[in-house]
Amino acid sequence: MHIKQQHQRRHPGFLALALLPAFLALYATQPPGLALSPDSVDYLAAARNLGLGRGFVGFTGERMTSWPPLFPTLLALFEQMGFSVLGAARVLNALLWSGTTLLAALWIASVTRSTVLALLAALWVALSPMLLYYASMLWSEPLFVALVVAALYALTRCLAVPSWTNVILAAVLAGAATQQRYAGGITVIVGTFSLMFLRRDTGLLRRIPAAFAYGLIASVPTAIWLARNLRISGTLTGERLPSIFGPREIIAQSLSSIGETVLPSRLQALNEAAGAIILLVVVAAPLLVWLRRRNDRPLLVSSIVLSLFVLVYTVFIMVVAERSNTCCVDRFLGVNTPLLAIQGAFIVHALLGLRALYLKRALALAFLLALSIPATRTVVATVKHATIYRGYHVGDLRAFRDHRLPADALVYSNRPEVAWVEAGVDYVQYSPMLGRYSSTVVSSTMPAFREEIARNPGRPAFLVWFMDKGRDYLHTLEEIRREAVLEPLGEREGVMIFRIAGLRGPAGEGQANAR
């Protein structure tokens, strides 16, 4: 089988292709840079607090349990080295997208020995709208995707050329993926299973030491973190609010998010059916490989590893979405994007073999035509993000220059990510309207809002209200006015800033006097 020679196959075109996503990412995130979400600001806050010696504390002032520690630690390292955290993360995202593209090309070429097939599949990764979306946000997904692809690729190399060096490398990468996102634990499960049941170089009992060592190295750091979470919060990964979607809706969203990557917008009604077909083909790919090229061991093993991960990860996301208030199924399933492209290349190789030259050329042409759909979306999104996003939040940023809030202020906001970054305060609380999106903030009820204000009678409190959001999930600004005494401090560019002078009613009189 010449396994070693297969894994050493390289091509200079792979590196040239890897430069494309880096350019797209950097162009799309021209100043003011990466977009932020509440998740982003929790990462930033944890990084800042880690650098100040406070530990992993989010922007709500609560200790971080909803995410593993790797990404905030990396951001804190950037800050300690004197870099702009957002600037360094922007460059890192671009490099990670390039790295994922390069890994996909190397993996395909090492297994199929087809440079053309590797370049075509990697081009799909390099022009993925979802990966551009990841690269334009301060999220953990870019590094997570790169680590998952690297961990699975290293696992297949370990299965092809068993050695303790390969086992340790694959385990470290899988462990890093788990430290980036809890779902990375699926790489550990797939790796341990594969080392036990996909090896053919030794007997079953002799496979146990390598599988055990792999699982131990990959899981111990995260097990320590989960024990820490259990000790401080009583949960392993933070409290989760009930789901706002039913199982049918979640399955439909999941399949649609897969199908929309290959269908044009005018056929979006077929996204769910297309997603189901794609998922079925990818999961069933090992059977096809076994029927067509069962003697090609590296191809079969790589196909099985990919199939296992995509299946388990997709089901895991569906279950998590059904049991918690996850509303971004498409975002989480985007992790599968490079894996689907790699598996697609393996399917094509299994179907056509090495000799069907004309069929390969015809298929390559069809592939390029299909690629035009996501490629067009990526190019349009890149230009749109670079030209329109420049003005996004500009009004928000200017508003805070007029009012520098005290460092010990307790700030409530219906857009807390902007408030935290620009107000220069230590902690920001979600307003009750957004409480449903986090386990570490006050709940989505007005009594909880009153209780939180009353609990801090001597601490200056402010409300930062962004008018463009209009009515939020549960309450309007007028409803908040009926509960709290708000003193206007100013309005600019659609941002209103109030001092919370106290609560209305007899219970709030003493608290208002304290302020």
N, C-alpha and C positions, 0 to 999 in steps of 0.2 A: 504493500500500500504506500510505501515511501512517505510515511507520516511526517517525518521531520522536514523533508523537502517541501511538503505542501505548506507547512506552517512558516516556512521561510520566504514565501513568494512575496515580492514587493514590486511596486511600480511608481515611478516619479509622478505619474498623473494623479495618484491618490493625494499626494501632498498639495498639488495645485488645486484639486477640487476642494480640499479642506479649507482653502483660503476663502472660498465663496461665502460660506455661512458667517465667517468672521467679519467679512466686509458688510454683509447685510445687517448683522447685529449691531455693529458699530455705527453704521449709517442711520439705522432706525432709531438709535438711542442717542442721537446728538443732543447737546444741552437743551433742556435741563436734565437729560439722562434717563435712568431707569424709572419706570412707573412704580408707584407704591400702593400697597393695600394694607389693611389692618394686620395681616400676617407679616408683611414686610417690616412694619414698625415694631412688631413684637421681636423680630430677629434683631433689629437695630438696637432696641432697648436692652435686650439681653446682652448684646455685645458691649454696649456702653457700660452697663452695670457690672459685667464681668471684668472689664478693664479697671473699674473703680473699686474692685474688691468686694462687691456686693453679692457676687454669685449670679446665677442665671435667673434674673428678675425681669419680667416683662414690663411694658409701658403702663400697665394697670397697677404696678406695685406688687403683684403676686408672683410667686416663684413659678418658673416655667415648667410645665409638665406636658403640655399638648404636643411638643416637638422634641426630638432628640437634640443633643448638644453640639453636633459637629458644625453646622452652618453658623450659629452665633459665635462659636469659638473661632472659626475662620475669619469672620468679620472683625472680631476683637483683635485678632492678630494683625489684620490690615491696619487697624487704628493704632495699635502699639508701634507699628513700624513707621508711622507718620504719614500713611497714605489717606486720601479721602476714601471713606468706606464705600460710598456710592460709586465713585469713579473706579475703584479697584474691582468692585463687583461687576460693573459694566464690562470691563475688559475680561474678567474671569468668565462671564457668561458667553462672550464671543469665542473665547478659546475652548470652552467646554463644548459648544456646538460644533466647532471644527474638530475637536477630538473625537466626538461621537461619530461624526462622518468618517473620519479616518479609520476608526476602529471597525466600523461596519464594512468598509472597503477591504481592509486587511483580513477580516474574518471570512468574508465571502471568497476572496481570492485564495486564501490558504486552503479552503475546503474544496472549491469547485475548479481551481486552477484556470479560471476564466477572468482575465482582466476586464474585458468588455462588460461582462455580467456584474462584476464588482463595481465598476464605475457607474453603470446605470442605476443599480440599487442605491449606491451611496449618493447619487444625484438626487434621488427622492428624499433622502434624509437631509441633504443640504438645502433643499427647497421646501421643507415642511412648514406650513403655516403655524402648526402647533409649536414646533421648536422655536420659531421666530417669536411667538407669543411668550414662551418661557424666557427667551433671551432678552426680552424687553422689560421684564419685571424683576424686582428684587425678591425672588422666590427661591426655594430650595430645589425646585425641579431640575434646573440645568445640571447641577452637580449630581443629583440623584440619577438622572438618565445616563450620564456618562459613567457613573460608578456601576450601574446595573449592567450596561453593555460590556464594560470591562470585566466585571465579575463573571458573567456568563461565558465570555470569550476565554478568560483564564481557566474557567472550569473545563471547557472542552479541550483545551490544551493539556490540562492535567489528566483528563481521561485518555487522551491520545498518547501522551508521553508521561506516564506516572513517575513522579519523583517528589521528594519531600519539599523541594524548592517550589515546585508548581502548586502543591497542596497549600503551602503556607501563603503564597501569593494570592491564590484564589480565595482563601479564607479571609485574608486581610481586606481584600476588595469587597467581599460580601459583608464583612463586619462594618466597613466604612459606609456602605449603602444603608445598612440598618441604623447606623448612627446619624445618617442624614435624614431619613424618614423611616418611621416604624414599619412601613410596608416593605422596606428592604429586607426584612426577616424572611420574606418569601424566597430570596436568593439563597439564604442559608438552608431553607427546607429543600429546595430543588437541588442544591449542591450536595447535601448530605445523602439524599435519596440517590442521586446519580453516582456518587462514589461507592455506594453499596450495591447498586443493581445494574449499572451500565458498564462496569469494567469487565474485561474478558482476559486480562493478563494474569489473573490469579484467582484462587478459590474464594468462596463467599466469606469464610471466616478470616482469611488474610486481608480482606478489605476493611474490616472493622477498625483497625488502628488509624488508618488514613481518614476514614469517614468521621471517627470520633474526634480526632485532632482538628479536622476542618470545622466541625460543628462547635467545638469548644472555643477555638480561636475567634471564630466569627460571632459568637453569641455572648461571650462573657462580658465585654464592655457594655453592651446594651442591657444585659441582665442586671448589672450593677446600677445602671441608670433607672431601670424600672423599679428596682427595690427602693431607690431613693424617692421616686415618685409615690410609691405606695406608702412610704413612711410619712411624707409631708402632706399628702392629699387624700390618702385612702383609696386611690385608684392607680392603675398602671400607666395610663396615658392621658390622664385628665378627664374630668367629667364631660359627658356629651349630652346635649339636649336632644329630645325626641325628634325623629325625622319629620319633615314637612311634606314628604313624598311617600306614595305607596309603592309596593314592589313592582307593579305594572309600569308606573311612570319611570322608575329607576332603570328597569330593563330597557325601556324604550329610549331613554336618554343615552344609555350606554351604547346600544347598538347604533343609534343615530350618530353619535360622536365618531364612531368608526366608519360608518358609511359615507359621511359627508367629506371625508378626505379624498374620495375618488369620484364623487358625483358633482356635477355642476349645480348651481343654486336653483335653476329652474326644475331640477329633478329632486328637490329636497324631500318630496313626499315619499320617495323610495329609499331614503337614507337608512331607515330601520331595517328594511329587507336586505339592502346591500351590506349593512354592518353584520347582520346575522350570517350571511353567506361568507363574508371575509373571515369572520371569527371561526366558523365551522371548518373552512379550508385550512386555516393556519393551525388549528388544533389537530386536524386529521392528517396533516402533512407527513408525520412519521410513517403512517400506514402507506401512503403513496410512495415514499422513499423506499420503504421495505419491499414493496411490490416491484418497483422499477429498478432499484440499484441497491439491493440488500447487501452486496459485497463491499460497498463503499462505506466502510465503518465510520470515518470522520463525518461524512455527510449525514448518516443516520443518527449518530450521537448528537451532533449539533441541532438537528431538526427536533429530536426528542426534548432536549434541554429547552429550546425556545418554546416548544408547544406546552411543556409543563409550566413554564413561568407565565406565559400569556394567559393560560387557562386559570391557574390559581390566582394570579394577580387580578384578573378581571372579575372573577367571582368574589374575591376579597373586597374589592372596591364596591361592588353591588351590595354586599352584605353590610359593609360599614355605612354606606349611604342609606340603607334601609333602617339601620339602628341608630343613626345620629342625624344631626341637622346639616349634613353635607349637601350642598347645592351646586357643586362644581364637578360633577361626574366626568364631564368632557375634559376638564383640566387634569384630573387625576389619571384618566385612561390615556392621555396623551403620552404617557411614559412608554406605552407599547409601540409608538410610532416607528422608531428605528428597528425594533424587533420584528414588526410586521414586514418591513422592507427586506430585512435579511432572510426571513423565512420565505418570502416570495421568491427571492433569488434561488434559494435551495429547491423550491418546488419546480421552478423553470428548469433548473439543471437536472433534476430527477426525470422530468418529462422528456426533455430533448436530448439528453446525453451530450456527447462530445462531437458527434458527426453531423447532426442535422443543421448544417450551415445556413441553408436558405430559410428554414423555419426560424432559426435564431434571428436572422436579419429581419424577418417579417414581425417576429415578436418584439424585437427591439424598437421597430418603428411604431408598433401599437403601444408599447410602453411609453415612448416619448410623447405620443398623442395624449395618453392618459395623464402623464405627468404635467401636461400643460395646464390642467385644472388647478392642482395645488400650487404649481409654480406661479401662475398668474395671481392667485390670491396672496402668495407670499410677497411678490414684487409690489403689488398694490398696497398691502399692509405696511411694507417697509417705507414706501414713499409717504403714505398717509401718516404714519407714526412720526416720521422725521419732520414733516411740514406742519401738521396740525397739533401734535402734542407739545410743540414748543410753547404754545399759548395756554396750555392746560395748567391749571393751578396758579397761573401768574397772578390773578387777582387775589387768590388765597394768600400767596406769599407776601404781596404788598400790604395786605391788611394787617399782618402781624408786626410789620415794621412800625406801625403807629402805636402799638400797645405791647410793651415788653412785660409779660406777666411775671409775678414773683416766682422764684425757683421752687418754693414750697407750695405753690398753688395746686389746688385740686381742680382740674379742668374737665368739664363735661362737653362733649361735642357729638354732633351727628356725622362728623367726618373726622374721627379721632386721629387717623394716621397723619393728616395734614397738621392738625392742632399740635400733636406731639413733636413733630419734626421742627415746626416753625416757632412754637411758643417758647422753646428753650426751658421747659420745666421738666422735672424729674418724672412725674407720673401723670397720666391722663386716664380718666375713666370714660368708658363708653356712656353715652346717654342711654336711658332705658330702651329706646327704640332699637338700638343695635345690640343689646345684651344677649339676644338669642343666638348671636354668632360666636360667642366665646364662653368658655367654662370658667374664666377667671375674672368675670366682671359682674356687676349687679344684674339681677334678673330683669326680665322685660315687663316690669310692673311699676306703676306709680308709687305704691307703698314702699317698694324697695328703694326707689329714688329718694323718697323722703327720709327713709332710715339712713341711707348713706350720707346725706347732707347733715342730718342731726347727729351722726356719730362723730363728725369732725367740726365741733362748734367754734374752735379757735383758728381754724385753718382757712385762709382765703380761698374762696371758690368762685369759679367763673363758668359761664356757658358760652361756647363758641358755636354759632349757628350758621350753617351755610344755606342760603336761601334757595339755591338751585336744586336742592334735594326735595324741596316741597314737603309733602306729608311723608313721614317715615313709616316704619313698619307698624307702629302701634299708636303714636301720638303726634300731635302737631305742636308748634311753638305756643299757640294759644292755650293748649291744655297744660303745658308746662307752666305758663304764666299763672294759671289758676292754682297751681300747687306751690310755687316758689315766688319770692319777691325778687324781681329782676331789675337791676339798675343799669340802663344802657350806658355803655362806654364809648360807643362809636359804631359806624357802619361804613364799609368801603368795599367796592368791587363785589357786592353780594354777600359779604361776610359781616355778621352782627356779633358784637362782643358785649356780654352782660356780666356784671358782678352779681353773684347770688347773695343777696343781703339776708336771706332767711326763708323760712317756710311760712306759708299762710295758715292761719288758724291759731288757736290758743297754744298748741304744742310747739309752735315755731317762734313764739315771742321771745322766750329766754335765749334761744339759739341765735336769733337775730341780734339781740343785745350783745351777745358774746362777740359777734363779728364786728 
